[in-house]
C-alpha cells in the first residue's frame, strides 16, 4: 500500500475575491496533515438494497456550476397526495455561457408518475437571481418560493445597490404549475439592526440579508399555516471585519385559498438579539445555522458556531452547538440552548510498543496528550435542520479530528448528526459514516486507527526507511478532492451534507458526496489501480434511518462505475427531497420508501463560477432529478433493538457540576441495567449502578469519586447506560 506523506498546510483566515452574493469563506481553525499510511474507510455493514424508480433525468442544461439550490434548505419538496403528488423543485442557473447571461431562479414540476411538466424561470424579469428556496403547503400542495436579487419591479422600483429577498407563490390550479402571484421584496435591504443584548447596545443601518430558506409550520390561527423566510446578513460590524451572519426572519399566515386568489400576505419580522450582538461585538463568532419548525408552534434556528477573540485567531473555548428557540410561532423571545460538539479521542503510540503519541505539536514537537485531541464539528456551512416525530431537532454535519492548538486534520472527517431533545434540553451525537464497529466497547465513537479487535490499541503500522507510519483510515466527504481550489477554500465552498425530515413511519435519509476513491485513483494510480476507474467524479452517499434518526445504515454509493444509471455523470450539489415516500414493507419485513434526488452533473469537475475558478471552461452541466426506492434495512448501531421510547438516559443535572450531579434514566419495563462513568480515554471511572432496575424513572447521584472512593479531577466525563436491548451515552463536565 502507498505510504502517503501528506504535506502540511497552515491556513488561518481566508477571504477570497467573491461576488457579493456568495458566502465569504473564513475559518478560525487551520488544517494540519500528518505523515501516515492511508487507508480508505471500508464497508463494515451491508448497505440497503435499492432500485431506481426514475433514472437520472435531465431537467435543464445549466451554465452556473455552483451550489444550485439553497445553502441551508431542501429545494426539492414532496407534493401531498391530496394535491396530486409529485415534486416541486427550485434551483438557480444560466441558460447560456455568454458573459452577459443572467443567473436566474427556476422552478420545476414533476407529477406523481415522474413526468417533467414544467422547467422554467420563476419571473419574466431578466435579473441576476440566486439561491432559491422552496416550501410546499402541506394542506393544499401549493408551492412558495424565495430567492435573492436586486428588486426590479415597476410597481415598486428599488433605488439601492443592495440585493433583496424576493418572494412569490404559485396558485397551482388543477395540476397546472407556474401560475405565479406578484413578486414582492419580502426582505427589503438595507435594514437597520439595533437593540440591547445583556447590556450591550448595537446599531447599524447597512445590513443586507441574503441566501433565504423557507420553512412552513403551523399557525396560531385556525385553518392557516405560517411561512417563515430566514435570510442571513452579508454585512459584518465586528472588530475583525469577519463574517458573522445574523438572521432576519419574515413570517406570514396563509391558506390555500389566499395563495389561489393572490391575496397579499401580512408579513411580520423577527430577529435573534444574541446573534445581532455577535455581528457587532469585538470578538468574532461565526454561525452556521438553518431554520426548522415543529408541529407545536416552536421555531428553531439550529446549527453551530466557532468563536475567537478580536484578533480572529485566538480560540474562545465555549459550547459550540446552538439551538435558538422561539416557542410562540416566531413571535416573542428567543432563547439559546448550547451544547458541546467535542467528542473524545486518544493519541495512539508513534510505533508498535511505543510510549510517545503519534500526533505531535507542530510548534513544540511534543506529542499531544489524550485530552488534547477531540472530534469537533466544522466544514459544515451548508447543513440543514429537521424535526422528527418526537419533536427532536436533527442537524447534520462533518466532525473532524482536532487538537487543542486550533488545528484540524482534514484527512479525518466523518458524517454525524447532533440531536437536540427539547423535552430535557439534551444534545446527543449520532454517527452516520464511518461508525465504530458494533463489537467495540472501548471507544465511545469511531477512531480511524482502531477499527479492529482488540480495541483500545492501534491496529497496525507500516515501516519505511526506518520510520514508522500509522495505518489510518481517511475520508473525504466532499464533492471534490482538490483542496487547493479557490484559494485553498474548497472545504468551505464544497461541503454539502443534507438530511430529510422524518415521515410518519420515522424514515429519514442523510445525503452527501464523497471523493476519496476518486482522489486515490487520481493521485496514486500505480498503487491503487483498482480505484483508477473512480477518478472521473465523486460518489453520492445515501444513509437511511427507520427510527427517526437514532440509528443509521451503511451508505448506498451511487457512482459512474458501479451504478449503470450514473454512467458519465459527475454528481455535485446533491439534495434529497424533504421526505421519504413510504411504499410498504419488503418481503424481508423492512419498510420501503422512495426518495427523490436533485443534483448537478458537472461537465468539467470543479466550479467555474467561484473566483478564482477551478477551471476556465464555462461549459456548465445538467440539473438532474432521480428517484430511488430503498429497503430501509441494515439500520444498526450499539442499540440495534432499542425499546420504543423516545428517551432512556437523561442529561445529568446540574451540568457543569461540583461535586455532585444527578443522573436519571427511564426503564420501559423491569430489567437489567448498568450505568458506568468513563473518562475521555474511555477508561472506566466508576460503575454507578449494576442490577435490576424497576420500570419508570430511576435516579442516581454521582459525587465525583472513582471506584475506590477517590475524588476525580475536573474535566469531561461520559456516562453510559446499558440494558438488555439498549445502550446510550451522554457527556457531563466536572468543574472544581
N, C-alpha and C positions, 0 to 999 in steps of 0.2 A: 504494500500500500504506500502511496505517495506520502512522504513526510512534508507536510505543508507548513512552511515558515511564513506566518502572516506578518506583514510589516506593521510597524507601529504608526498609528495616526493620532494626532492631537488636534482636536477641534474644539475651541472654546465658545465661539459665538459667530454665527454667520447670518448676514442679511444680504441676499442676492439682489441684483438689479431685477426686479419683477414688476409686472403690471400691478396697478393699484387694486385689482380685484383678485389677486392670488394671495393666499395666506403667506406671510413672511416667515421663512424658516429661522428658527432660533432655538437653541437648546443649552441648558446650563451644564449638561453632562458632556464628557469628552470620550470619544471612542478609543479603546486601547486593546490591541490584539497581541496575542502571545504565541510563541512557537509551540506547536502541538502536532500530533499525528491525527489528522482529522478523519472522522467517520461520519457518514450520513445516517441520520436517525432512522432506525429500522422500524418495520411494521411489527408491532408486538401483539396485535389482536386482528381478527378478521374484520375488514371493512364491510359495511352493509351492502347488500346487493341492490341493483337499480336497473332501470330501463329508461331510455329516452321516450317520453310520450310526445315530445315535439323536438325534432332535430334542430340544431342551431340554424336560426332563420334570420337572414339579413333584413334589418329594418331600414337602414339608410347608409349610404356612403358618407362618411363624416371626416372632414379635414381638420378637426380640432381634436388632438390626441391626448388630452389630459383630463383626468377625473371627470368623466362625462356626466355624472349625477351629483346629487347633493353631497357635501362633505360629511355631514353627520346625520343623515337620514337615509331612508329607503325609498328611492324614486320608482319603485315597482310595487304596485298595490293590487291586491285581490279585490274584484268586484263581487259583492254578496250575491248569492244565488237568487235572492228575491228581485234583484235588478238585472238578472240575465247571466251573471257570472262572467268570467274572463279576467282580463288585466288592463289596468291603465299604467302607462309608463311616461316618464319625462326625462329629458337629457338636454344638454346643450351641444351645439355643433355648428360647423360651417359646411355649406353645400359646395364650395369650391376652394381651391388652394390659392386663389389670387390674393394679392396683398390687401386689397380693399374689401375683401369678403367679411361680412359681419358674423360674429358668433351669435347664434340665435337660440332661444328656448323652444324646444319641440315637445310635442306630446305624441303618444301612440296608443291605439286602442286595439286589443285583441279580444275576440269573442270567446265564448266558452269552448268552442271547437278548435281554437287556436288560429283562426283566420285573422290575418292582419288587415283590419278595416280602415285604419287611419294612421298616417305618419305625416305630420306637418308642423309648421311653426304655429305657436300659440297666438301671436299677434301678427298684424299685417304691416307693422312699422319696421322699416329697415334700421335696426338699432343694435348696438352691442349689448347682448343679454347673457347671463350666465348663472350657473349653479342652481338650476331649477329644482324645486321640491314639490311634493305631491301628497295630498291626503284624500281619502275616499270616504264619503259619508257612509257609516255602517248601516244606515236605515234605507236611504234612497239610492245609494250607489253612485251618487253624483260626485265628480272629482273637483278638487280645489287646488289651485296652483299658485306658486310664488317663485320669484327669481329676482336678481338684481340687475338694474340698468339705469341709465340716465332717463328720467321720466319725460318722454316726449309725447305728450298728448295735447291735442289742440285745445281741448276744453280747459286744461289746467297746465299751461306751459311751465317748464322748470328753468330757472334762471341761474342756477349754480352749477359748479363743475362736479359736485359730488353725486355718486350714484344713489338711487333709491331702491327700496324693496317694493316690487310691483306684485299685484295680486289680481287674480280673476277666478271665476268658477265656470263650470260647464253645465248648461241646463240638461244635457244628456236625455233627450226626449225620445221615447220609443226605440231605444237602442242606437240612436244616432249621436255620435260624439262630435265635438268641435263647435257646439253652439255656445260660444263664449259670451259672458256678460262683460260689462265695461271694465277696462283695466284701470286700477287705481294705484296710487302710491301709498301703500299701507304703512310704510315707514318712510317718511319724507325727510331725508337728510338735508342739511346738518341738524343735529339735535343738541339741545342743551342738556348736560348731565350735571346735577347739583344735589347736594344733600349733606348729611352728617352721619358718620358711622363711628360709633364708640368715641365720640367727642372730636373726631377729625372732620373738618369741613373741606369739601371739594367742590370745584366748579370748572366747567369747560363748555365751550359753545361750538366746537368744530367737529363733533363726533359723527362718524359715518358707519352706520350699521349695515352689514352685508352678509352674504352666504346664508340665506334663510333656510330654516327647516320647519315644515308644517307637522303639527300633531293635532288629532281630533279626539276629544274626550267628551264626557257627559257635561250637561249644562245644569245649573240650579233651577232653570225654568223648564217646566214640564213640556214634553213634546219637542224640545230643542236639543241640539248638540252645540259644543263650543269648539271653535277652531282657534289654534294658537299658531302664531308665526314668530319664531325666535330668530333673531339676527345678531351677529357679533360685530364688535367695534373694530374697525380698521385703524383707528387713530388711538395713540397711546400718549399718556401725560406723565409717566413716571420719570424719575431722575435719569435712568439709564436709557430712556427713549427706546425701550424694548417692547415687543408685542405683549399685550395683556388684554385679551378680547373680552371685555364685559358684555353683557347681553341686554338687548331690548326685546320685549315680548309684546306683540299686539294680539288681542283676542276679541272675539265677537261670537254671539249666539246666532244660530241659523237652523233652518229645517229645509227639507227638500222642496217645499212649495216656494220658499223665498229664493232658492237658487234657480228654480224653474222660471220664476217670474222676473228675475233680475233685481229683486228688492235690495237696495243698498244696505250693507251691514253696519251696525253701530259699533265702531271699534273703540276699545279701551286699551290702556297701556300699563305695563308694569316693568320694573327692573329690580335687580338684586343689589341692595346697598353695599353689601360687603364686596361684591365684585366691582361695583363702581369705584369703591375706595382702592381696590387693587390696581385699577387702571391709573390712579392718580398718586399713589403713595411713593415714597422714596425707594423702598425695597421692590424687588421685581418678582411678581407672581404671574405665571402664565398658565391659564386654564385651558383644558381640552374637554369639552362637555357636550351633551346632547339633551334635548328635551323629550320627556315622555309623560304619560298620564295613566292613572288607574281608573277603575270604574266607580270610585267613591268621591271624585272631585279633587283628588290630590294631584298637584302638578310638581314634577321633579325635573331639575336640571342637574344631570349626573355625569360624573367623569373624574378627572384627576387634575392635579396641577403640580408644577415644581416651583420652588422659591429660592431666591438668592438675596443677598444683601445688595445695596445700591450699586456695588461695583459690577454686578452681573455675573460674578464667578464664585463668590464665597457662598456655599450652600447653606440654607437655613433648614435645619432638621425639624420637620413638623409633619403631622399627619397629612398625607397627600391625596387620599381618596375623598371625594366630595359628594355629598347629597344635599343640594339646595332644595328645600321643600316648602311649598305653599299649600296649606290644607283647605283652601277655600276657593277652588276653581281659578286660581291665579290672582285672586283679589286679597289684599291684606298683606300680612307679614310673611317674609321669607326667613327660614331658619336653616342653618348649615349643620349637618352631622358629618363628622370626619372620621376617617379610619386610616390605618397604615396599609400600604401595598407591600411592604417589606416582608419577604419570606426567607426562612433560614437556609443557609448553605454551609459548606465547610471546605477547608483548603486541603486537598489531597497531598500526600508526600511528593517531593520532586523526583523521586526514583524509588524502585522497589526496596522496601525496608527502610526508607529514609525518614528522617525526623523533621526536616525543614519542609515548609509548604511550597507547592508548585507555583502558585500565584504570588508574585513579588511586587513590591512597590517600584514604580519606575523612577521615583525620586531618591529613595534610600537604598534600594536593592534588597531590603529585608522582606521576608515572607509575611503575608497577612495572617493574622490570627483568624480563627473560625468566625468570630463575631464581627470581623471587618469585611466579610463577604455576604451578600444577600441578593435575592431576586427582587427587582423593583419594576413597576410599570413604566413604560416610556415608548417613544417612537409610535405613538398611537393617536395622532392628531385627527385621524379620520374614523373614529369609532362611532358607535351609536348606542342608544339605551332603549330597553324594552321592559315590559312588565309581564309577569307570568300569572297563572291562575290563582296564586296565593297572595297576589299583591306585592311580590318581591320585585325589586329592580335589578336588572342584569346589565352590566356594562362589559363589553368585550375589549381586549387589548393585548399588547405584547409585553411580556415580562422578560427582562434581560438580566444577566449576571452583572453585579456592580461591586465596586469596592468603596471603602469609606472615604477615599480621597477624591471622589467625584468623577471617576472613570467608569465606563461600562464596556463590556466585551461583546461586540456586535456579532461574533461567531455563535453566541449562546443566547438565542431569543426564542421564546416559547409563547404559544397562544393560550390564554387563560381568560376567565371571566371573574369579575367580582360580583357578588350578590349582596344586596342590602335588604334586610328584612325590617320593615317599619314596625313590626309588632314588638321587637325588642331592640331595635336600632343596632343590629349586629351586622358586621361585614364578614363574608366568607369568600375565599378564593377557590375556584374550581379549575382544575387542569383540563384542557381540551387536547392539545398536542404540542410536544410529546407528553406522555404521562409516565409516572413511575410505575414499575411492574406491580401487579396485584400482590405478589408474594413479598414485596419489600415492606418490612415492618420497622426498618431503621430510619429511613428518610421520610420526612413529612411531605416532601414534594420531589419531583424529578430532579436528579442531579446527573448531568450528561456523562460523567466519568464513572458512574456507579449504577449500571443497569443490569448487572448480572450478580447472582449469588456467589459468594457470601456478601451481603450488603453491609455497608459501613466501611468498605475498602475500595480503593481504586481498582478498576477491572484489569487494566493491562498497560504496559509501556512498550515503546519501541526504542532500541538503542541504535545510534548512528554516530560514527566518528567520536566515540567516547562520550556522547551526550545522550541523556535520557529524555524522551518525549512522551508525554502522557497521551494515551489513546482516548480521544474525547469525541462524542457525537456533536455535530454542529447543525445549525438550522438557518434558513434564510427565508422567513415568511414574508416575502415581498415579491411584487410582480416583475422585478428586475434584479440583476446580480451585480451590477457595476456601481460600487459605492463612490466612485469619482465623479459621477454625473452631477450636473447642475451645481458646480462649485462644491462638490462633496456633500450635497444636501439630499442625496437620494433617499436616505432613510426617513427623512422628514416628509418629502413630497410623495413618496411611493407607498407608504404604509396604507393598508386598506383592509380593515377587518370589520365584518358586519355580522349581526345576529338578528334572527327573526323573532317576532312576538310568539308567545305560546298560543296555540289554537285550543279549542275546547277540550281536546284529548291530552293536552300538555306536551304536544310535539313542537320542537324547535329545531332550527338549523343554525350552524355557525359556518361562515364562508370567508375564505381568504385565498391569497395566491402564494405559491412557493416557487423559488428559483434555485433551490440547492442542487438538484440534479443537473439542471442546465448549466449552472456555474461550474461544476466539476467537469462536465463534458466539454466546456469551452476552455477552461484554464489548464486542465490536465488530461488531454485526450489519450496520451500514451499510458498513463497509469489507470485511467478509468475508461477503457474503450467501450464498455457496456453502457456508459452514460452519454456517449457522443450523440446518439440519436435524439436525446432530450435537449440538445443545445440550442434548439431553434426557438424556445419560448418557455414561459412559466406554466405551472400547473394550477388548475382550480382545485381547491381543497374544500370538501364539504363534510363536516361532522354533524351527527344528529343526536338529539336527545328525545326520549319518550317520557321523561319525568320532570318536565318544567325546568330543564337546565341543571338539575342536580348532578347528572352523570352524562358523559359524552362518549360517542363511539370513536373508533379508529376512523380517520378521514377517508372518504372517497377521493380518488385522484382522477381528474379529467385532464388529459394531455393529448398532444398531437401524435404520440407514439402508440399508446395502449388503448386509446378511445377512438374508434374509427370515425365517429361523428365529429371529432375535433381535428381531423386531418388538416394541416396547413393553417391552423388558427393559432395566433399568439394572443392569448387572453390577458387583458388588462382591465382594471377598474370593474371588478365583478360585484354585483349587487343581488342579493336574494330578494324574493318577494317578502312582503311583510308577514305573511302567514303560510303555513303548510296546509294544503287542502287534504283533509282526511278522506281516504278512499276505501277503508275497510281493513280486514285482517288478512295476512298472508296464510298460506296453507300450514306454515310453521307456527301460527298463532301470534305473530308480531303485527303491530299496527303498520299500515301502509299509508303513504302520503305523497302528494305531488308538491314540488317546489319549483317555482319559476325563477329564472336567472336572466339578468340583463348584464351584458359585458361588451367590451370593446375588443375587436380583432385588429391589432396594431400591425399595419403592413411592414413598417420598419420599427424594430423593437426599441422602445425608449421614446420619450416625449420630445417632439419638436416645438411644442407650444411654450415650454418653460424656458426662460432665459437664464444662463446660456443653454442652448438646446442640446439634447443627446445626439442629434444628427441634424444635418442641414437639408434633408429631403422632406418637403412638406407633402408627403404622399398620403397621409391620413390613414384611414382604416374603416371598419364597418361597425355599426351598432347592431348587436345581435341579441335575439331572445331565444331561450331554450327552456324546456321543462323536463324534469325527471320525476319518475315515480320511484320512491325509495322504500325498502323494507327497513323499518326502524329497529334493527337488530344490532347486536354487538355493543349495546349501551351498558358499560360496566365501569366500576371504579372500586374503591375499597368497600363501599357499601352497595354491593350488587343487588341485594334483596332488601332494601331499606323499607321499613314499615310505612304504611300510608298515613304519615303525619307530616305536617309542614315543617315542624321543628322538633328536635330532640334535645340537643345541647344548647343551652342559652349562654349569652355573653356574661362573663363574671361582673359583679358589681360590689364596690366601686372599681373603676379601671381608668387610670392607674390607681394603685393601692399601696398602703403601708400601715401596718404589716399584714392585715387580714383582708380577705376578699371572699365573697360568697359565690358559689358555683351551683347552678341548678340544671337539672335535666328531666325530661318527661319520658315516662315509660307507657307505651300504649297498653301493655299487659304486664303482669308479673313476669320477671325473668332475670337471667344473669346479667350483671353489668359490672364494668370495670372502668374506673376513672383514674387515669395516670397523668402526672405532670412531667414535662420534659424541658430541658434547656435547649438553647439554639443549636447545639451539636446533635440533638436527637437523643441525648442520654437521659435515662430515667432519673428523675429527681425524687419523686415520691408517688407511691400508689395510695391515692386518697380513699378509694373505695373498691372493694372486690368481693362481690357476693350477690345475693338475691335481692333485687330492688322491687318494691311494690309498684303497681300501676299508678300513674299520676305523677305529680311533681315531687322530685327528690332534691333536697337542698343540703349542701355541704359547705364547710368553711375551711379554707387553707390559710394557715398562719405563717406562711413563707419559711417553712422549715423543710429539711430534706428527710430521707427515710430514717436517718439516725437522730433526728431531732435537732440538728444544727441549723442555724439561721443561714439562708442563702443570700447571695449578693443581689444588688439591684440589676435589672435588665429585663429582657423579654423572655417569657416562658410560654409554653404551649400546653394545653390540657386536652386529652383525648378520651372520649367516651367510646367504649367498645361493648356492644351487646351481641346477642346470638345472631342478629341479622342486620346490624348497623354499626358504622364507625364514623365518627365525626370529631374534628379537631378545631379548636379556637385558640386565639392568641391573647395574652394579657401582659401587663407591664408592672413590675415592682419598682417603685421609686422611693428610696430611703433618703 
